[in-house]
Amino acid sequence: MANEPTGGAPQPTVSRGEKAPEMTMRQARMLDLRIYICALFLIFGATVTAMGISPDQAQIDRAAGVNINLWAGLAMLGLAIVMGVWAFLSPPELPGPDAEDPAMPDLP
């Protein structure tokens, strides 16, 4: 069948005039970019901070006497915390079952 993905159960299709299934909070959180930004800054911040914990004197001399890896890593970790708290305290809004987006075109 054309509507069935290979190797899985048939997926329900929405034709014109039918309402789309409601989005769950889990699906809305998966689409929230703040979660992905938080994760990326957490990974990069932890890596750069670890590199800045024990720097070579040559690295500090090249950076005008500042341990730039440590400070940049801590700033990234701070941004990761801010994005994570923001995503937790302000969850995404779920669209209502009859909500229509005026920017979306009509399907034929």
Backbone torsions as a table, in degrees:
resi	resn	phi	psi	omega
1	MET	NA	149.3	-175.9
2	ALA	-74.5	-27.1	-176.2
3	ASN	-89.7	-5.9	-177.4
4	GLU	-94.9	129.7	173.8
5	PRO	-73.4	154.8	-179.1
6	THR	-71.9	133.9	174.2
7	GLY	77.8	15.8	-179.0
8	GLY	-142.5	-178.8	178.4
9	ALA	-76.3	154.1	178.9
10	PRO	-63.0	138.3	179.4
11	GLN	-94.2	138.9	178.3
12	PRO	-69.5	138.8	177.4
13	THR	-108.1	150.9	-179.6
14	VAL	-111.4	117.6	177.4
15	SER	-97.3	173.9	-178.1
16	ARG	-61.7	135.0	179.4
17	GLY	95.2	-16.8	177.7
18	GLU	-94.6	155.2	177.3
19	LYS	-88.9	141.9	177.4
20	ALA	-72.0	151.7	177.2
21	PRO	-63.8	149.1	-178.1
22	GLU	-69.0	145.0	178.2
23	MET	-81.6	137.4	177.4
24	THR	-87.9	163.6	178.8
25	MET	-63.6	-34.9	178.5
26	ARG	-63.2	-43.1	178.0
27	GLN	-64.8	-39.6	179.4
28	ALA	-65.2	-39.6	178.5
29	ARG	-68.0	-33.5	178.5
30	MET	-66.3	-26.6	179.2
31	LEU	-90.5	-3.9	-177.7
32	ASP	-78.4	116.3	-176.9
33	LEU	-68.8	-21.5	179.8
34	ARG	-62.3	-32.6	178.7
35	ILE	-65.9	-44.2	-178.9
36	TYR	-70.0	-38.1	177.2
37	ILE	-64.4	-42.4	177.7
38	CYS	-59.7	-46.0	-178.2
39	ALA	-64.4	-43.0	-179.7
40	LEU	-65.3	-45.2	178.7
41	PHE	-67.2	-30.6	176.3
42	LEU	-65.9	-44.6	180.0
43	ILE	-66.6	-50.6	-178.7
44	PHE	-66.2	-39.7	179.7
45	GLY	-64.2	-41.4	178.4
46	ALA	-65.1	-39.4	179.6
47	THR	-65.9	-47.6	-178.2
48	VAL	-69.0	-37.2	177.0
49	THR	-64.4	-41.5	177.9
50	ALA	-62.3	-37.1	177.3
51	MET	-69.8	-28.9	-178.0
52	GLY	-85.8	-8.4	-179.2
53	ILE	-69.0	-40.1	179.3
54	SER	-127.8	77.2	-176.9
55	PRO	-82.1	159.3	171.8
56	ASP	-79.5	152.0	177.8
57	GLN	-64.7	-29.7	178.3
58	ALA	-64.8	-37.7	177.8
59	GLN	-65.7	-41.1	179.6
60	ILE	-67.8	-38.4	178.0
61	ASP	-64.6	-39.3	178.3
62	ARG	-67.3	-25.3	-178.7
63	ALA	-99.1	26.0	177.1
64	ALA	59.8	38.2	175.1
65	GLY	82.7	9.0	-178.8
66	VAL	-110.9	135.5	175.4
67	ASN	-80.8	80.5	-171.6
68	ILE	-65.5	-32.6	178.7
69	ASN	-63.7	-42.2	-179.6
70	LEU	-66.1	-46.8	-177.8
71	TRP	-68.9	-40.1	178.2
72	ALA	-67.4	-39.5	178.0
73	GLY	-64.2	-41.7	177.8
74	LEU	-66.5	-36.7	176.7
75	ALA	-64.6	-40.3	178.0
76	MET	-66.2	-39.7	177.3
77	LEU	-65.0	-38.2	176.2
78	GLY	-62.5	-42.9	178.0
79	LEU	-65.1	-37.1	177.3
80	ALA	-62.9	-39.7	178.7
81	ILE	-66.0	-44.4	179.2
82	VAL	-60.0	-46.7	-179.2
83	MET	-65.1	-38.7	179.3
84	GLY	-66.4	-43.2	178.2
85	VAL	-65.7	-41.7	178.9
86	TRP	-60.6	-45.0	-179.8
87	ALA	-65.9	-33.8	-179.1
88	PHE	-75.2	-43.4	-176.4
89	LEU	-78.2	-24.1	-178.2
90	SER	-125.7	78.8	-177.4
91	PRO	-67.0	157.1	179.9
92	PRO	-65.5	151.1	178.7
93	GLU	-83.7	138.9	177.0
94	LEU	-90.1	133.2	176.5
95	PRO	-71.1	147.2	178.2
96	GLY	-71.4	163.6	-177.9
97	PRO	-66.3	-23.2	-179.7
98	ASP	-110.3	14.6	179.8
99	ALA	-73.3	133.0	177.2
100	GLU	-120.5	136.1	179.2
101	ASP	-91.0	119.5	-178.6
102	PRO	-68.8	-16.3	179.0
103	ALA	-80.7	-16.0	-178.4
104	MET	-84.5	134.4	178.6
105	PRO	-75.7	157.9	175.8
106	ASP	-71.3	139.5	176.7
107	LEU	-85.0	141.3	179.4
108	PRO	-71.9	NA	NA
